[in-house]
Amino acid sequence: MQLIYGLFDSIIKFIKNKLTVEKFKTLEESSAKSTESFSLISLSVIIISAGVLYSKFESEEIFKTAAMGVLALTVFGYISQKFLVGCENISENHKLKVSLSAYSDLGGLAFGSLTVVAFGMVLLSFANEQYEQGAMMFVCGMLLYMTTWLLVNPKLIGLQVDKSTSLAQEAISLLLLPTKVILRSLKVLTSWILMLGNLSILFGTVMALPQEGYEAMQYVALVTTGYLAVGTAMVLPLMGYFGYMLISLVVDALRNILLIGHISNVLEEQFQVSKVSSPEGASTPEVSSDTTDVTEEVDTDEKDSKPEIDG
């Protein structure tokens, strides 16, 4: 078994050596530049494909979907870009604490294995001409790849290992961890989803032109998927930022409930300890009554001891 365990450790070490912090930040910078280029390209691609497909099928649904894509590019895209920096700041500066480094090591190993499986299914889907399934698996594979990269570099998502971390705090950190991974991956994912959306639109438009009937509509569905992919990519940062805010509110409420329960238990224990340590049956009124009786007895003795004076 030690041989197998050593093999796992070697794989984890290999992943950490290949997926470094510096490489990830370089990827983020290049992805941010690519997003700007792909946004402009997407605007042109959507307009051209909508015009070409309308001339062939005379379908208003294509124009409506294209209009939604253009709206997402121009309005929501501009708004979302402002929130990308906020997503990065939250993921890196909002600290999470766990008591073991095993979450980082085992998570990197597990998600790295899933990444290989996902990209294998991408190749299999395209080989079988299942393009929509292949596109979905590609996005899943990229997300798994980003998750692996971030887990083996926990500083990028503000994950700290502290042996004194309580179990309740560790549980809360694990609840927030998936959201932080998605937030930090948004710069890269947005760029890749935009590129994938553009390819889907172009490929579907070109392939739909010579086709008729059901086969043509299959490629039109691929174009529609591309429109939706472009729109989704443009609103991802906005959704991610406010989604994390909402989840944080729920988790903070849970943390406060746990804290109140902990304080209540501590106060109850202190009350029980003080009750046991105090003498049973002793009370302030009884002591005061005894003291009064003793005082009265002393006064009576003093009166009895005084000599009588004859008149």
Secondary structure, DSSP 8 states (H G I E B T S, - for coil): -HHHHHHHHHHHHHHHHHS-HHHHHHHHHHHHHHHHHHHHHHHHHHHHHHHHHHHHH--HHHHHHHHHHHHIIIIIHHHHHHHHHHHHHHHHHS-EEES-THHHHHHHHHHHHHHHHHHHHHHHHHHTT-HHHHHHHHHHHHHHHHHHHHHSSGGGGTEEE-TT--HHHHHHHHHHHHHHHHHHHHHHHHHHHHHHHHHHHHHHHHHHTT--HHHHHHHHHHHHHHHHHHHHHHHHHHHHHHHHHHHHHHHHHHHHHHHHHHHHHHHHHHHHHHHHHS-TT--HHHHHHHHHHHHHHHHHHHHHHS-----
